Amino acid sequence: MVSEPAKSTGVTLPYEKQAMNGDDMPEGLEYPDQIMFLQLRMLYDQFKKGIINRDTAQKEKKQLLQEYQCYKFRDSMEKEWVEIIKLTELARADFRKNPSIETAERLVAIIEGRKAA
């Protein structure tokens, strides 16, 4: 059955069955998920048509998932960094105006997530 590559990787994305069935892309997916959906749909289609065998499909799906997970991790780190910049904006401005131990400690606490801005 076509679902075996999903089981072999141990990962099933919420839209994977839709990709497997050749369905339209679900609404509301973020860009990396749009790309992953299209890649999975193409991979499953190639497998169904016999262009690639099961071993190749499993290997390529595993590679796709690894790259997807790396991208998602980098994306989450970027979003976290943007949030830190936003949270520290006032504390950084305060430190520039009043460089003291107290303002530095407040800034460090915000960066470390110990205290809200």
C-alpha positions in Angstrom: 0.0 0.0 0.0 1.1 3.6 -0.6 0.9 4.5 3.1 4.0 2.4 4.0 6.5 5.2 3.3 4.7 7.3 5.9 5.0 4.5 8.4 8.6 3.9 7.7 9.6 7.5 8.5 7.5 7.6 11.6 6.2 11.0 10.7 2.8 11.8 9.3 1.9 15.4 8.5 -1.7 16.5 8.9 -2.0 17.0 5.1 -0.1 14.0 4.0 -3.1 11.8 3.1 -4.4 14.6 0.9 -1.0 14.8 -0.8 -1.0 11.0 -1.2 -4.5 11.1 -2.8 -3.4 13.9 -5.2 -5.9 16.3 -3.7 -5.7 20.1 -3.9 -3.5 21.9 -1.4 -5.4 22.7 1.8 -6.1 26.3 2.5 -4.2 28.2 5.1 -0.9 26.3 5.0 2.2 28.3 5.7 4.8 28.5 3.0 7.1 25.6 4.2 4.0 23.4 4.5 2.8 24.4 1.0 6.2 23.4 -0.4 6.2 20.1 1.6 2.6 19.3 0.5 3.6 19.8 -3.2 6.8 17.7 -2.8 4.9 14.9 -1.1 2.1 15.0 -3.7 4.7 14.7 -6.4 6.6 11.9 -4.6 3.4 9.8 -4.1 2.4 10.4 -7.7 5.8 9.2 -9.0 5.5 6.1 -6.7 2.0 5.3 -7.9 3.1 5.7 -11.6 6.0 3.4 -11.0 8.6 6.1 -11.8 10.3 5.4 -8.5 10.2 2.3 -6.4 9.3 2.0 -2.7 12.9 2.2 -1.4 13.6 5.3 -3.4 10.3 6.9 -2.2 11.1 6.1 1.4 14.6 7.5 1.1 13.4 10.7 -0.6 10.6 11.2 1.8 13.0 10.8 4.7 15.3 13.5 3.1 12.3 15.8 2.5 11.2 15.5 6.1 14.7 16.1 7.5 14.9 19.3 5.4 11.4 20.3 6.4 12.1 19.9 10.1 15.3 21.9 9.8 13.5 24.7 8.0 10.7 24.7 10.6 13.3 24.8 13.4 15.1 27.7 11.8 11.8 29.5 11.2 10.8 29.1 14.8 14.2 30.4 16.0 13.8 33.4 13.7 10.3 34.1 15.1 11.6 33.7 18.6 14.5 36.2 17.9 12.1 38.7 16.5 10.0 38.4 19.6 13.0 39.0 21.8 13.9 42.1 19.8 10.3 43.4 20.3 10.3 42.6 24.0 13.7 44.1 24.7 13.2 47.3 22.7 12.1 49.5 25.6 14.7 47.9 27.9 17.5 48.5 25.4 16.4 52.2 24.9 16.3 52.6 28.7 19.8 51.1 29.1 21.2 53.5 26.4 19.7 56.5 28.3 20.6 55.2 31.7 23.4 52.6 31.6 23.3 51.1 35.0 23.4 47.7 36.7 19.7 47.8 37.2 18.8 48.6 33.6 21.3 45.9 32.4 19.8 43.3 34.7 16.3 44.2 33.5 17.5 43.7 29.9 19.2 40.4 30.6 16.1 39.1 32.5 13.9 39.9 29.5 16.4 38.2 27.1 16.5 35.1 29.3 12.7 35.0 29.6 12.7 35.6 33.3 10.7 38.8 33.2 8.1 40.3 30.9 8.8 43.6 29.3 
